Amino acid sequence: MAKTSCDMCVNYIYDEDYECFTCLVNLDEDEMYRFLSGNQRECPYFRMDDEYGVVRHQM
């Protein structure tokens, strides 16, 4: 499987309070360990940020 990029994920948003990008997904302790250690190849919560998906659905 290909490695996913957080930059293209719908869950990766800019937090104006902290002035940085953050992930909306709350990882549990095991998931966070796998993420920080680099053992997990792909995020199970990744969803492509498709801005035009709603428009295509309406057509």
Jmol script that loads the backbone (N, CA, C; Angstrom):
load data "model"
ATOM      1  N   MET A   1       0.829  -1.194   0.000  1.00  0.00           N
ATOM      2  CA  MET A   1       0.000   0.000   0.000  1.00  0.00           C
ATOM      3  C   MET A   1       0.867   1.249   0.000  1.00  0.00           C
ATOM      4  N   ALA A   2       0.353   2.251  -0.656  1.00  0.00           N
ATOM      5  CA  ALA A   2       1.078   3.518  -0.708  1.00  0.00           C
ATOM      6  C   ALA A   2       0.879   4.304   0.582  1.00  0.00           C
ATOM      7  N   LYS A   3       1.872   5.041   0.921  1.00  0.00           N
ATOM      8  CA  LYS A   3       1.790   5.882   2.113  1.00  0.00           C
ATOM      9  C   LYS A   3       0.937   7.107   1.799  1.00  0.00           C
ATOM     10  N   THR A   4       0.011   7.442   2.690  1.00  0.00           N
ATOM     11  CA  THR A   4      -0.873   8.582   2.464  1.00  0.00           C
ATOM     12  C   THR A   4      -0.270   9.846   3.052  1.00  0.00           C
ATOM     13  N   SER A   5      -0.713  10.974   2.539  1.00  0.00           N
ATOM     14  CA  SER A   5      -0.219  12.259   2.994  1.00  0.00           C
ATOM     15  C   SER A   5      -1.315  12.972   3.769  1.00  0.00           C
ATOM     16  N   CYS A   6      -0.998  13.446   4.952  1.00  0.00           N
ATOM     17  CA  CYS A   6      -1.975  14.175   5.763  1.00  0.00           C
ATOM     18  C   CYS A   6      -2.427  15.452   5.076  1.00  0.00           C
ATOM     19  N   ASP A   7      -1.565  16.029   4.244  1.00  0.00           N
ATOM     20  CA  ASP A   7      -1.909  17.276   3.560  1.00  0.00           C
ATOM     21  C   ASP A   7      -3.129  17.120   2.662  1.00  0.00           C
ATOM     22  N   MET A   8      -3.402  15.928   2.185  1.00  0.00           N
ATOM     23  CA  MET A   8      -4.517  15.698   1.274  1.00  0.00           C
ATOM     24  C   MET A   8      -5.736  15.107   1.984  1.00  0.00           C
ATOM     25  N   CYS A   9      -5.707  15.015   3.293  1.00  0.00           N
ATOM     26  CA  CYS A   9      -6.781  14.377   4.056  1.00  0.00           C
ATOM     27  C   CYS A   9      -7.821  15.405   4.495  1.00  0.00           C
ATOM     28  N   VAL A  10      -9.086  15.010   4.476  1.00  0.00           N
ATOM     29  CA  VAL A  10     -10.178  15.885   4.893  1.00  0.00           C
ATOM     30  C   VAL A  10     -10.143  16.141   6.404  1.00  0.00           C
ATOM     31  N   ASN A  11      -9.497  15.279   7.163  1.00  0.00           N
ATOM     32  CA  ASN A  11      -9.409  15.419   8.617  1.00  0.00           C
ATOM     33  C   ASN A  11      -8.289  16.356   9.065  1.00  0.00           C
ATOM     34  N   TYR A  12      -7.457  16.792   8.162  1.00  0.00           N
ATOM     35  CA  TYR A  12      -6.292  17.638   8.474  1.00  0.00           C
ATOM     36  C   TYR A  12      -6.680  19.088   8.224  1.00  0.00           C
ATOM     37  N   ILE A  13      -6.953  19.843   9.278  1.00  0.00           N
ATOM     38  CA  ILE A  13      -7.467  21.209   9.141  1.00  0.00           C
ATOM     39  C   ILE A  13      -6.554  22.199   9.862  1.00  0.00           C
ATOM     40  N   TYR A  14      -6.704  23.459   9.504  1.00  0.00           N
ATOM     41  CA  TYR A  14      -5.944  24.530  10.147  1.00  0.00           C
ATOM     42  C   TYR A  14      -6.677  24.974  11.401  1.00  0.00           C
ATOM     43  N   ASP A  15      -6.006  24.947  12.533  1.00  0.00           N
ATOM     44  CA  ASP A  15      -6.575  25.371  13.810  1.00  0.00           C
ATOM     45  C   ASP A  15      -6.121  26.805  14.073  1.00  0.00           C
ATOM     46  N   GLU A  16      -7.072  27.729  14.019  1.00  0.00           N
ATOM     47  CA  GLU A  16      -6.730  29.144  14.188  1.00  0.00           C
ATOM     48  C   GLU A  16      -6.290  29.473  15.618  1.00  0.00           C
ATOM     49  N   ASP A  17      -6.769  28.724  16.604  1.00  0.00           N
ATOM     50  CA  ASP A  17      -6.353  28.975  17.986  1.00  0.00           C
ATOM     51  C   ASP A  17      -4.873  28.682  18.194  1.00  0.00           C
ATOM     52  N   TYR A  18      -4.392  27.558  17.631  1.00  0.00           N
ATOM     53  CA  TYR A  18      -2.989  27.166  17.787  1.00  0.00           C
ATOM     54  C   TYR A  18      -2.117  27.625  16.621  1.00  0.00           C
ATOM     55  N   GLU A  19      -2.744  28.154  15.564  1.00  0.00           N
ATOM     56  CA  GLU A  19      -2.056  28.624  14.372  1.00  0.00           C
ATOM     57  C   GLU A  19      -1.187  27.548  13.723  1.00  0.00           C
ATOM     58  N   CYS A  20      -1.764  26.359  13.597  1.00  0.00           N
ATOM     59  CA  CYS A  20      -1.082  25.269  12.920  1.00  0.00           C
ATOM     60  C   CYS A  20      -2.122  24.262  12.423  1.00  0.00           C
ATOM     61  N   PHE A  21      -1.685  23.335  11.589  1.00  0.00           N
ATOM     62  CA  PHE A  21      -2.573  22.287  11.106  1.00  0.00           C
ATOM     63  C   PHE A  21      -2.645  21.155  12.124  1.00  0.00           C
ATOM     64  N   THR A  22      -3.840  20.599  12.309  1.00  0.00           N
ATOM     65  CA  THR A  22      -4.037  19.485  13.228  1.00  0.00           C
ATOM     66  C   THR A  22      -4.975  18.457  12.608  1.00  0.00           C
ATOM     67  N   CYS A  23      -4.927  17.268  13.124  1.00  0.00           N
ATOM     68  CA  CYS A  23      -5.798  16.186  12.679  1.00  0.00           C
ATOM     69  C   CYS A  23      -7.010  16.123  13.597  1.00  0.00           C
ATOM     70  N   LEU A  24      -8.192  15.985  12.993  1.00  0.00           N
ATOM     71  CA  LEU A  24      -9.427  15.922  13.772  1.00  0.00           C
ATOM     72  C   LEU A  24      -9.657  14.559  14.428  1.00  0.00           C
ATOM     73  N   VAL A  25      -8.957  13.543  13.968  1.00  0.00           N
ATOM     74  CA  VAL A  25      -9.149  12.184  14.470  1.00  0.00           C
ATOM     75  C   VAL A  25      -8.457  12.027  15.820  1.00  0.00           C
ATOM     76  N   ASN A  26      -9.190  11.550  16.803  1.00  0.00           N
ATOM     77  CA  ASN A  26      -8.614  11.279  18.119  1.00  0.00           C
ATOM     78  C   ASN A  26      -8.085   9.847  18.141  1.00  0.00           C
ATOM     79  N   LEU A  27      -6.768   9.718  18.083  1.00  0.00           N
ATOM     80  CA  LEU A  27      -6.148   8.394  18.093  1.00  0.00           C
ATOM     81  C   LEU A  27      -6.055   7.873  19.517  1.00  0.00           C
ATOM     82  N   ASP A  28      -6.265   6.557  19.663  1.00  0.00           N
ATOM     83  CA  ASP A  28      -6.071   5.988  20.989  1.00  0.00           C
ATOM     84  C   ASP A  28      -4.564   5.785  21.216  1.00  0.00           C
ATOM     85  N   GLU A  29      -4.209   5.292  22.361  1.00  0.00           N
ATOM     86  CA  GLU A  29      -2.793   5.200  22.743  1.00  0.00           C
ATOM     87  C   GLU A  29      -2.000   4.303  21.792  1.00  0.00           C
ATOM     88  N   ASP A  30      -2.554   3.163  21.408  1.00  0.00           N
ATOM     89  CA  ASP A  30      -1.858   2.242  20.509  1.00  0.00           C
ATOM     90  C   ASP A  30      -1.701   2.835  19.115  1.00  0.00           C
ATOM     91  N   GLU A  31      -2.750   3.468  18.600  1.00  0.00           N
ATOM     92  CA  GLU A  31      -2.673   4.078  17.285  1.00  0.00           C
ATOM     93  C   GLU A  31      -1.652   5.215  17.264  1.00  0.00           C
ATOM     94  N   MET A  32      -1.626   6.001  18.319  1.00  0.00           N
ATOM     95  CA  MET A  32      -0.672   7.108  18.398  1.00  0.00           C
ATOM     96  C   MET A  32       0.761   6.579  18.438  1.00  0.00           C
ATOM     97  N   TYR A  33       0.999   5.492  19.160  1.00  0.00           N
ATOM     98  CA  TYR A  33       2.338   4.900  19.209  1.00  0.00           C
ATOM     99  C   TYR A  33       2.768   4.444  17.816  1.00  0.00           C
ATOM    100  N   ARG A  34       1.873   3.737  17.104  1.00  0.00           N
ATOM    101  CA  ARG A  34       2.205   3.265  15.752  1.00  0.00           C
ATOM    102  C   ARG A  34       2.463   4.445  14.819  1.00  0.00           C
ATOM    103  N   PHE A  35       1.691   5.506  14.962  1.00  0.00           N
ATOM    104  CA  PHE A  35       1.863   6.684  14.112  1.00  0.00           C
ATOM    105  C   PHE A  35       3.209   7.356  14.374  1.00  0.00           C
ATOM    106  N   LEU A  36       3.545   7.583  15.636  1.00  0.00           N
ATOM    107  CA  LEU A  36       4.790   8.273  15.985  1.00  0.00           C
ATOM    108  C   LEU A  36       6.027   7.429  15.720  1.00  0.00           C
ATOM    109  N   SER A  37       5.905   6.109  15.839  1.00  0.00           N
ATOM    110  CA  SER A  37       7.064   5.250  15.623  1.00  0.00           C
ATOM    111  C   SER A  37       7.294   4.947  14.142  1.00  0.00           C
ATOM    112  N   GLY A  38       6.299   5.241  13.292  1.00  0.00           N
ATOM    113  CA  GLY A  38       6.451   4.992  11.862  1.00  0.00           C
ATOM    114  C   GLY A  38       6.171   3.566  11.460  1.00  0.00           C
ATOM    115  N   ASN A  39       5.601   2.757  12.346  1.00  0.00           N
ATOM    116  CA  ASN A  39       5.313   1.357  12.040  1.00  0.00           C
ATOM    117  C   ASN A  39       4.067   1.189  11.179  1.00  0.00           C
ATOM    118  N   GLN A  40       3.204   2.167  11.169  1.00  0.00           N
ATOM    119  CA  GLN A  40       1.971   2.055  10.403  1.00  0.00           C
ATOM    120  C   GLN A  40       2.188   2.678   9.030  1.00  0.00           C
ATOM    121  N   ARG A  41       1.921   1.930   7.973  1.00  0.00           N
ATOM    122  CA  ARG A  41       2.202   2.405   6.618  1.00  0.00           C
ATOM    123  C   ARG A  41       1.127   3.342   6.090  1.00  0.00           C
ATOM    124  N   GLU A  42      -0.118   3.166   6.523  1.00  0.00           N
ATOM    125  CA  GLU A  42      -1.204   3.976   5.996  1.00  0.00           C
ATOM    126  C   GLU A  42      -2.199   4.292   7.097  1.00  0.00           C
ATOM    127  N   CYS A  43      -2.699   5.509   7.120  1.00  0.00           N
ATOM    128  CA  CYS A  43      -3.674   5.919   8.129  1.00  0.00           C
ATOM    129  C   CYS A  43      -5.032   5.283   7.823  1.00  0.00           C
ATOM    130  N   PRO A  44      -5.630   4.608   8.792  1.00  0.00           N
ATOM    131  CA  PRO A  44      -6.939   3.992   8.542  1.00  0.00           C
ATOM    132  C   PRO A  44      -8.072   5.010   8.455  1.00  0.00           C
ATOM    133  N   TYR A  45      -7.830   6.233   8.856  1.00  0.00           N
ATOM    134  CA  TYR A  45      -8.867   7.274   8.844  1.00  0.00           C
ATOM    135  C   TYR A  45      -8.716   8.243   7.672  1.00  0.00           C
ATOM    136  N   PHE A  46      -7.786   7.959   6.773  1.00  0.00           N
ATOM    137  CA  PHE A  46      -7.528   8.854   5.652  1.00  0.00           C
ATOM    138  C   PHE A  46      -8.731   8.888   4.712  1.00  0.00           C
ATOM    139  N   ARG A  47      -9.163  10.116   4.382  1.00  0.00           N
ATOM    140  CA  ARG A  47     -10.198  10.344   3.363  1.00  0.00           C
ATOM    141  C   ARG A  47      -9.709  11.490   2.499  1.00  0.00           C
ATOM    142  N   MET A  48      -9.713  11.282   1.197  1.00  0.00           N
ATOM    143  CA  MET A  48      -9.230  12.295   0.269  1.00  0.00           C
ATOM    144  C   MET A  48     -10.092  13.540   0.365  1.00  0.00           C
ATOM    145  N   ASP A  49      -9.438  14.686   0.461  1.00  0.00           N
ATOM    146  CA  ASP A  49     -10.136  15.967   0.523  1.00  0.00           C
ATOM    147  C   ASP A  49     -10.546  16.352  -0.887  1.00  0.00           C
ATOM    148  N   ASP A  50     -11.790  16.034  -1.243  1.00  0.00           N
ATOM    149  CA  ASP A  50     -12.304  16.282  -2.581  1.00  0.00           C
ATOM    150  C   ASP A  50     -13.305  17.425  -2.523  1.00  0.00           C
ATOM    151  N   GLU A  51     -12.837  18.634  -2.825  1.00  0.00           N
ATOM    152  CA  GLU A  51     -13.677  19.823  -2.737  1.00  0.00           C
ATOM    153  C   GLU A  51     -14.843  19.780  -3.716  1.00  0.00           C
ATOM    154  N   TYR A  52     -14.689  19.082  -4.819  1.00  0.00           N
ATOM    155  CA  TYR A  52     -15.716  19.064  -5.849  1.00  0.00           C
ATOM    156  C   TYR A  52     -16.652  17.857  -5.737  1.00  0.00           C
ATOM    157  N   GLY A  53     -16.505  17.054  -4.722  1.00  0.00           N
ATOM    158  CA  GLY A  53     -17.348  15.871  -4.549  1.00  0.00           C
ATOM    159  C   GLY A  53     -18.813  16.206  -4.390  1.00  0.00           C
ATOM    160  N   VAL A  54     -19.120  17.258  -3.656  1.00  0.00           N
ATOM    161  CA  VAL A  54     -20.507  17.665  -3.450  1.00  0.00           C
ATOM    162  C   VAL A  54     -21.120  18.141  -4.762  1.00  0.00           C
ATOM    163  N   VAL A  55     -20.337  18.863  -5.541  1.00  0.00           N
ATOM    164  CA  VAL A  55     -20.839  19.368  -6.829  1.00  0.00           C
ATOM    165  C   VAL A  55     -21.138  18.218  -7.772  1.00  0.00           C
ATOM    166  N   ARG A  56     -20.259  17.231  -7.841  1.00  0.00           N
ATOM    167  CA  ARG A  56     -20.491  16.073  -8.688  1.00  0.00           C
ATOM    168  C   ARG A  56     -21.731  15.307  -8.254  1.00  0.00           C
ATOM    169  N   HIS A  57     -21.951  15.256  -6.961  1.00  0.00           N
ATOM    170  CA  HIS A  57     -23.125  14.544  -6.435  1.00  0.00           C
ATOM    171  C   HIS A  57     -24.421  15.269  -6.816  1.00  0.00           C
ATOM    172  N   GLN A  58     -24.397  16.576  -6.904  1.00  0.00           N
ATOM    173  CA  GLN A  58     -25.589  17.349  -7.225  1.00  0.00           C
ATOM    174  C   GLN A  58     -25.930  17.290  -8.700  1.00  0.00           C
ATOM    175  N   MET A  59     -24.978  16.961  -9.567  1.00  0.00           N
ATOM    176  CA  MET A  59     -25.224  16.950 -11.015  1.00  0.00           C
ATOM    177  C   MET A  59     -26.018  15.752 -11.454  1.00  0.00           C
TER     178      MET A  59
END
end "model"
wireframe off; spacefill off
backbone 0.3
color backbone group
